[in-house]
């Protein structure tokens, strides 16, 4: 006997008994959108698909970003968009494929642009006599085209130029929404068919009562505006295109028999690649042979070539100078620094400012509201003077002056242009939230080593109690051959420079913030500060006095004890980075407080802080204590930015209102930091804050003008102060002005 099958719960019941499905990201390229109402409509269509967690549509980039559970098929999402009258294409996961798709779409866009330009020229030629007649009448001249001539001039414009708007309006209405195309189609059709009615019924007597010039001029100007808008929008997205163009499509792979040219996608980790003079580097890798000056400007923003030689790491997309290089591939495809940068820039450009939520709500009801206002305008004018023509022209003016495009483009175009300009200067912004926070930063906290200083300390003093500095250095360096600490590296380099023979420790234990304990040749070695020596009961009175004297000179020092006895002190100095003092001065000029957190001693920290002009310094702060100190600054009411290398201070970067990782393109830095600086130059911190302020300022300017334009323009049209032709020109130029204003950000460059 079979057991009856249990019915699967559905709806809320299913959700209450089952674990939520895993969520993953999906990106779609969207075409066919003409204004903010379209973007809002597509967003709603996608959000209604079952299993979609969030959906965000960017009009400027023509892209949708979704978070969906694993049960949602991409085909469902595409179908939902297609049902609304738009087109959707899944974005390729691979950067190379995305570049090919982008090139194909751009080629199609260029063809469409040429076609639009041809339509504009035809419309301009046909509309010119109508405009001439309008000017002559305004000047008091008795010049009239015959009604038939006016019809023959206006009809081709209405059909040819108007087709795109009729098609867009039909698709929008079929999908249950209304967009800018609906407004243009309604306004121009009303003017055209009213005039056509007069020609049919009155014949030559219709002279002086026709408004063919209104429909023709409106369509001509709006087509022209769309042409300018497309070109301006393309310029704002130039940053990602230039980044995608950096990676070559082929590479010279070295084999046992010689060199073979292969696609970059065919390379494998560990392959040796020959990079000839003048070629772009195809992979992230390490130079195994050769030396050359590399042009890294499009990755780091550094305009001067940088010398790279054997053992140095180089990045895909950089340009080789005059030397031939043999490079071992260490990262390929999506794992290269260039690919990570492209992903970060693309993700930043799709974000929405908090005010954009309000814009989306306005856009959703904008077109129906404008149609309602146009009808109300018509009714009121009929009631006031009973003149049908006056009422119709005022209503048409209301329809064609309203522009949801300017509202929809205000934020995304500024965001795309600003983050693109920042990326060209080596400043990577994670998202719109990072920009918003950066504007309000009033306190910048710096890590010392590797941030304000070069991170490459050198041994300056070796004070051995037995008078044998080489022996002291050899033992201390041997104990630290397995350590990655910068001070350990300084001692190892100093020992190697003296030709001392080093041995590996049989035991090693790092003590965070205090030093290390190791065993060399059966002898216990302790290297560190007083707290560590106290832990082992080692007397350090004499060494402590030496250490204080050295640290008063700005040198970091450690005490060395062997077999329970202090045997000497080794001191090191890490020089401030070039431009560090200027960086602090710039931040101070912006009214920002500067602070340094370091695990170094108070004497060393104060010396460096004093030389750089920092407002405050806190020394002896262990790595795990920096995050707590950041939290304390935030609780005191400050908006805090933490600047570090993105590696050992990731917790502090995460604890700050905004983390700024300097000189690092690592995954940790890109994930943890709100802003990543691709150059190890402290002056870039003020530049990052400046471009954030410039971008947010442009967003606010655009939104202000977009709202003011509609709030002022619609009433002026409603009371009859704007003719349909002037209203159409104003509508066409509104979105162009917003995009052009955002495009001015492309001229921004970092001050270095």
N, C-alpha and C positions, 0 to 999 in steps of 0.2 A: 504494500500500500504506500503510495507516494505521499510525501508531506507537502501540503499546500505552500506555494511560494509566498514569502513575506513581501508585502508591498513596500516599495521604497518611499520613505517620507519625502514630501515635497515642500517647497516654500519655506516659511519660517520654521516649520517643524523639522525640516531637514537640517536647517542651519543650526538649530538648537541641539541636535544630537551628534552632529559631525564636526570634526575639526575643520577650521578654515583652510581652504585650498591655498597652496603656496602661490605667492604673487611674483610675477616677473614683468620686466619692462618690454614694451613693444613700441616701435616707432613707425609711423606711416608718413609718406609724402603725399600732400593733398594738392590737387589742382582744381581750378574752377571757382575759387573764392575771389570775390571782388571787394568785400568790405567787412567791417567788424561784425555785422549781422550774420554774414556767412560763417565766419569763424565760430561765433556763438552757436549757430545752428548745427554745425558739424560736431561741436563739443557735446551738444545735447544728444545728437544721434548716437554718438559713440558711448556716452554715459548710460544710455538706455539698454545697451547690449548686456544681457545677463552675464555676470562674472567680471565685468569691468569695475575696478576699484576706483580709479581716478582717470580723468581724461583732460588734457590741456592742449589747445590748438593755438599755434602761433601764426598769425596772418602774414607777417613780414617774411618768415622763413618757409611758409606754406608747409608746415609740419605739425603732426599730432604726436604727442607723447602720452602713452597710456601705461597704467599699472593694471595687469589683468591676472586672473588665476589661471592655472594650467589647463583648465577645462575649456578655455576660450580659444577657438581657432582663428587665425588671422583672416581666413576667408570670411568669417562672420563679420568682422570689423570692416573689411573692404565692402562687403555687401550693404552694410548699414549706411556707409558714406555714399555709395553709388545710388542707393534708394533716395537719398536727399538731393540728387542731381549733381553731385560732385564726383571726382575721381580720386581713388586712393591707391597707393603703391607701397608695399612693404619695403622698408629700408634694409639694405644689405648689412649683415653683421661685419663684413670685411671692409676695411677702409679702402682697399684697392677697388673693390666692386662698387662701393659708394662713389668713388671718384669717377668711374666709368658712367654710372647712372647719372651723376650730376652733369657730366659733359654732354650726355645724350639729351638731358632735359634742357640744358643751356642752348644746345644747338637748335632744339625745337623752339625755345623761347626767342632766339634770334630770328628764326624764320617768321614767327608770329609777330615779332616787333617790326620786321620789314613790311609785312602785310598790313599791319596797323598804320605804319607810316604812309604807305600808299593810299590807304583809305582816308587818312587825314589830309593828304595833299589834294585828293579828288574833292573831298568835302570843302576844303578851303577855297578851291577854285570856284565851286558851284555856289558857295555861300557869299563870296566877295561881292557880287552884284547886289545881293539882298542887303548886305551891310552898307554898301554905298548908297542905296536908296534910303535906308534908315538915317544915315548921316545927313544926306541932302535934305530930308524932311525936317530933321532937327535944326538945320541951319536956315530953314525958311524957304528953301528952293522948291519950285514946283516940278519935281522929277518923280515919275512913277513908272515902274515896270507894269506891263499888262498882267492881269491875273493869270493868264495861261503861261506866260514866261516865268512868273514866280513859281507856279506849280511845277513846271518842267525843271526848274533849278532845285527846288526843295525835295521833290519826290525821290530822286536817286540818293540824296543824303539820308532821307528817312529810312529808305530800304537798306542801303549798303552799310552806312554807319550805325543805323539803329538795330541791325540784325543781332549783334552781340548782346545788346541790352534786352531785346525781346526774348532771345534764347535764355539769357540768365534769369530774367523775370519768370519765364514759364517754368524753368527747373525749380526755382525757389518756391513758387506757389504750389507746384505739384508736390513738393516735399513738405508743404504745410508751414512755410515761413515766408518772410518778405525781406528783401535786401535793397541795396542801392539801385540795382537794375530795375526794380519795380517802380521806384520813384522817377527815374529817368524815362522809362517807358510810358508811364502814366502822363507825366508832364508834357513830353514832346508829342505824344499821340493826341492829347487834348488840343494843343495848339495847331497841329497839322490838320487833324480831321475837322476841326471847327472851321479852319480856313478853306479846306476842300469843300465842305458843305456850302459855304458862301459862293465859291466858284461855280459849283453845279447849279445852285438855285438862282444866283444873281447875275452870273456871267460877268461882263465888263463893269457892271455897276458895283461889283464887290471891291473895286479899287479903293484903298484907304481903310478897308475893314479886314485885311488879311494879316495873319501872324506867322506866315511861312518862315520869315527870318528868325523868329524865336526858336522854332523847332530845329532849323538847320544850324543856327549858330550854337545853340546849346549842345547838340550832338558833336559838332566840330570841335568845340572847346573841351568837352569832356574826353573825347578821343585823344586830343592833344595832351590833356592832363594825365591820362592813363599812360601815354607814351613817356612823358617826363618822369612819372612816378615809377614806372618799371625800371628805367635807367638809374634813377636815384636809389631805388631799393637794391639793385644789383651792386651798386658801389658800396652800400653799407655791409654787404655780405662778402666783400672781397677777401677778408682776413682768412676765413676757412678755406676758400678756394686757393689762396696762395700757400697755405699750409699743406693742403692736399697735393699741390703741384711739386712740393719739395722732394718727395721720394721718387727716385728713378724707377723705371719699370724693369730694367735689366741690370745684371751685375757680372763682373769678370771673376768667375770662380777659378781658383788655382787647383790643378790636379797634378798627378804624378807625371803626366805627359806634357803639361803646359797650361794654357789658359783657355777656358771656354766661356762663351757668353750665354747666360741662362736667365730666365725670368726670376725676379726677386722672390716670387712665391715658391720657387724650386730650391731655394737655399735651406740648409739645415744648421742647427746649432753646432758650432765647432768648425764649420767650413771656413777656409781661408779665402779672402776676397782681395783682389788687386784693385786699388783705387788710384787711377792715373791723375796727373795734374789737371786741375780744372773740372774734374768730375764730382758729382754729388755722392756722398757716402750712402750706400743702399741699406745698411743695417746698423744697429747699435753694436759696437764691438770694441776690442782692445787692439791697439797697434802692436804687431809682433815684429815688424821690421820697417825702418824708414822714419823720417821726420818731415814735418811740413807745417806751414801756417794755415790754420783752418778759419774759414769765414763762417762764424756761428751766428751771424746777425739776425737771421729769421727765426732762430730758436731762442736765443738769449737776449736779443736786442743790442748786444755789444757790437759796435760798429767796426772796431779794430780787429784784425786777424789775431788768432791766438796760436802760439806755437805748441804743437803736440808731437810727442816722440814715442819711442818704444816703451810699452807698458802703460801708456795713457789711454783712457777710455774716450771714445768719440761717438757722436750721435748721428743717427740716420737723418739725412736731409741737409747736413752741413756740406760746405763746398771745400774741396781740397785745393791747396795752393800750388806751389811749384814742385813739391816732392812726391815721388811715388810711394804708396803705403801698402803694406800687407796687413790686413785686418782680420782678426778672428771674430766670427759672429757670436755674440752673446745674447742677443735678443732679436726676434724676427716678427714681422707682421704686426699684429695687434698688441704685442708686448713691447714694442719700441717706445722710446720716450716721445717721438713725434706722434705716434698713434694715440698715446695717452693724452697728449696736449690737445690734439684735434677733438677727442671725445669730451675733454673738459670744456673747451671753448664752445662746442656745440650744445652741451648741456646747459652752460651758463646762459646762452642766448635764447633758450626756450623758456626761461623762468618768467614769472609774472610778479610785478610789484603789487603790494597790497592794494593800492589805489586801482589797479587794473580790474580787481573784482567788481568794483563799482562800475567801471566802464563796461564790463561784460553785461551787468544787469541793465544798464541804460541801453546798450546795443540791442538787447533781446526785445525791447518794446519800442525802439526808436522809430522804425519805419511805420508800424501801425499808428503810432502817435502822430507822426508827420502827416500821414494820409488823413487822419481825423482832423488835424489842424487845417489842412488844405480845404476839406469839405466845409469846416466851420467858417473859414475865410470867405469862401464862395457864398455861403448862406448870408453872412453878415453884410457883405457888399451888396447883394441883391436886396436885402432889407433896407439898406441905407439909401441907395440911389436907383435901384432897379435896373442898372445897366449891366446886361449880361456879359458884355465884352470886358468891362472893368473887373467884374467878379471872376471871370475865367482867367484873365491874365494874372491877377493877384494870386489865385489858387495855384496856377502853374508855377509862378515864382516861388511859392512856398515849397512846392514839390521838388524843384530842381536845385534850390539853394541848400537844402538840408543834406549834410554829408556825414554818414556814419563812418566813412573811410578814415577821415582824419582822426577820429576817436580810436579806431582799431589799430592804426599804425603808430600812434603817438609813443606808446611804451616800447613795443618790440623793435622798432627801427633804431631808437636811441640806445637800447640795450645791446643790439647787434653791433652797431657802430662803435660804441664805447668799449665793449669787451674785445672787439676786433682790434681796435687801436692799442689797447693795453697788451694784447697778445703779441703784436708786432714789436713792442718794446720789452718783451720778456716778462710781462706781468700776467699771470693766469688767474682769472677770477672764477671761483667755483660756482656761484649762483647769484641771483638777484638779492637774496638775503644778505650775502656778504657785502654787496655794494651799499645796501641800506644801512647796515651797521657801521661800515667804514666811515660814512659821512658824519657819524656822531662820536667817533673816537676822541677821547680827551686825555688818555693815558697810554703811552707805548712802553711796554716792558721788553727789554733786550736780554737775551742770554749773552754771556761774555764770550766764551771760547767758540771760535768758528763763526761768530756773528759780528761782534764789534771788533774782535781780534781775528788774525788770520787763521787761527786753529792749527798752526805749525810751530809750536814752541821749540826753542833751541837751548841746549845746555849752556849756561853762562859761567857757573861756578861749581867746582868740586873741592870740597873741604874735607880731606881725610885725616882722621886723628893720628894715623900711623905714618902720615907723610907720603902715602902711595896712592895718588888719585886714580891711576890706571886700574889698580886692583879693586878699588871701591866701585868704579864705574863698570868694570867687567862683571862683577857679582850682581850689581843692581840691574844692569841691562839684561844679563842672563835670566834673572828672575822674571823679567817682563817680556821675554820674547813671544809669549803666547797672549799677551794683553793687547787690546785694541784702544786703550786709553791714549789720548794725544801726548801726555807726559811720558808714558812708556815708550812711545815711538821716538820721542826726542832723545831719550837715553840710549836706545838701540842705535839710532843714527849716529850719535856722538861716538859710541863705542866702535862702530864699524869704520867711521872716519879715522879713528886712531889705529885701526888694524888689530883690534883686540879680538881674541877668539872667544866666541860665546857658546854656551851650552844651554840646552833646554831644561827647565825645572822638572823634577820628578813629581812634584805636587804644586798646585797653584790654586789660590782662592782670592778672588777680589772682594774687598770690603767697601761697598758703595759709600762714597763720601768720606772715607778715612784712609784707604790705601790698599795694601795687599799683603798676603802671607804666602811664602813659597819655600820650597826645599831645593837647595843646590848642593850637590856633592855631599849629601847627608848632613848638611848644615841648614838650620832653620833661619830664614831671612824674612825680616819684617820691614816694609817700606811704607811710610805714610806720615800722618800727623801725630800730635801728642796724644790724642784720644786713643789711637790704635796702640801706641807704645804703652800707654797706661794699662790697657786691657791685658797686656802680657807682663805687666810689672817691671818694665824696662826703664831704668833711669835715663833721663834725657835732658838734664839741667843745662849742661854745656852746649849740647846741640841746639837746644831751644833758643838760647841766646844768639847763636849764630843764625838760626833760621829767622828770628825777628829782625836782625840787622839787614839780612838780605831782602826780606819782604818789605822793609821800609824803603828799599830802593826800587820797589815795584816788581820784584822777582818772585815767582812761585817756587817754594822750596819744600823738599821732603827729607825726612830723617831716615837713615838706614841703620838697621840693627842686625847683627849676625851672632847667632848662638847666644841670644839674651843680652848682648852688649851693644850700645850705640857706637858706631864706628865712623860716622861722618854725616855730612849734609850735602845734597846736590840741589842746585838752584837752576831754574829755567825762566826764560822770558818769552812772552808771546806778544808780538808787536800789534798795535791797533791797525785795522784795515785802512787802506787808502780811502779817503772820503768819509771815514767814520765821524770825524769832528764836524764836517760840513753837514752830514746827515742829521746830527743832533741839533745843529743851528737851524736847519730848515724846519724841523718839527717844532722847535721853540717859537719860530716866527709865525707858525700856524696856531699858536696858543696851546700846544700839546705838551703835557708833562712827560718827561723821560725818566726812566728808572732802569737800573741794571740788577738782575738777580744772578748770583754766581755762588758756586760752592767753594771758591777760592777764599783766602784769608782776608780779613778786613783791610790790612795794610796794602796788599796788592790791589784789591778791588778799589780802594779809595784812590790810589795813585792813578789807575787807568781812568776811573770816573772823573777825576779832577782834570786830567789832560784832555778829555773829550768834552767836558762841560755838561755832564749829565746832572739832572736835578737831584737825583737821589740814588743810593746804592745800598743793596742788602747783600752782605757776604755770608759765607758759611751755610748757604741754603742747599741742602742735598737735592738731587733730582726729584725725589718723590715729595719734597716740600715745596717745590715751585708751584705746583698746581694749587695747593692750599693757599699760598700767598696770593695767587691770582684771584682766587675766590674771595679772599678778604678785601682786596681792592675793589672788586665788583660790588660787594655788600656795602662798601663805604660810599657807593653812589657813582663810581666811575664807569665809563665805557672803555673797556680795556682791550688793547691789541697786544698779543704776545708775539715776539719775533724770535725765531730760533732756526735750527738747521733741519727741523722736521724729522729727526731720527731719535736722538736720546731725550728730546723734550716734547715728544708727542702728547703726553698727558697735559702739560702746561698749555700747549697750543689748543687742545680741546677744551680746556677749562676757561679760556679767555672768551670774551664776546666775539672776537675774531682772531684766528690764528694766522700768522704770516710766516710761511716757511721760506727761508732764503737760500738760494743756490742749490736747490734740490728738485729733481724731477722724479723722485721715487714715488712708488705707490702710496707709501705711508704719508708722505708730505701732501700728495694730491688729494688723499682721502680725508686727512685730519685738518688741514689748513683751509681757511676760507679763501686765502690768496696765496699763491706760490710765486716767488720771484726766481726766475731762471738764472739770475746772475748773483754772485756773492758780493753785492755792493749795497751797503747800508743806505745809501742815498735813494735807492729804489723804494724804500719804505714810504717816504714822503710822496714819491711819484705815484705809488699805488693808492694812497689816500686822495691825492689830487685827481686822478682819473676817475675814482669812485664818485667824488663830489661833482665832477664835470658831467658824468653820465646821469646821475640822479637829477642834476640841475636841468639837463636837456629833457629828461622825462617829464619833469614838472612844467617846464616851458611848453612842451608840446601839448600836454593835457590841458593846460590853461588856455592856450590859443584855440585848441579844438573845441573846448566847451564854450568859450566866449564867442567864437565864430558862429556856432549854432544858436546860442542864446540871443545874440544880437541880430544875426542875419535873418532868422525866421520871422521875428516881429516886423523888421523893416520891409520884408517881402510882403507880409500879410497886410500892412497898411498902405501898400501900393507905391512905396518909395524906390523899389528896385524892379526894373523890367526883367522879363524872363532871360534875355540874353546876358544881362549883367549878372543876374543870379547864377546862371550856368557857368559863367567865367569864374565867379567867386567860388563856386563849388569845386570846379576843376582845380583851381589853384590852392585850395585849402589843404588837400592831401599832399600836393606837391610841396607846399611850403613846410609842412610837418616833416616830410621825409628829407627834404633838403637841409632843414635845420639840424636834424639828427646826423646827416652826413657830414656836417662841419666837424663832428668829433673825430673823423678820420684824420684830420690834420694834427691831432694831439700827439705830442711826443714827450717822452720822459726827459726830465732835466738831469743830466749827469755831468 
